[in-house]
């Protein structure tokens, strides 16, 4: 499946210039891991991390660790 960010444009790998495809990825951040589906290059494995994931879920992990 090709990724469409909602504006009709396909996301391309900056290195390979291939369309990114949805793939299961385990994101690790500050010692925590969680599975997500993210756009990924089928050739080089570059994974695009959308802003909402970086500022949402990863922020939650930071806050949980700070509360400990």
C-alpha positions, 0 to 999 in steps of 0.5 A: 500500500502506498502512503498518501499523507492526505494531499494526494501526493505520495511520500518518496524516499529521499535517497532511493526516490521510491514510494514509501509503503506501509510496514510494521516497525518497532519504535524504540525511544528512551528504553521503551518500545512500541509497534506501529505501522509507518511509511518505509522505503522498500529498498533501503529501509528508511522509515518516515516518522510523522510529526504526530507520532514524534510529538504524541506517543514519544512525548507520552513515553518521556512523561511516563519516565519522568513520573517514575 
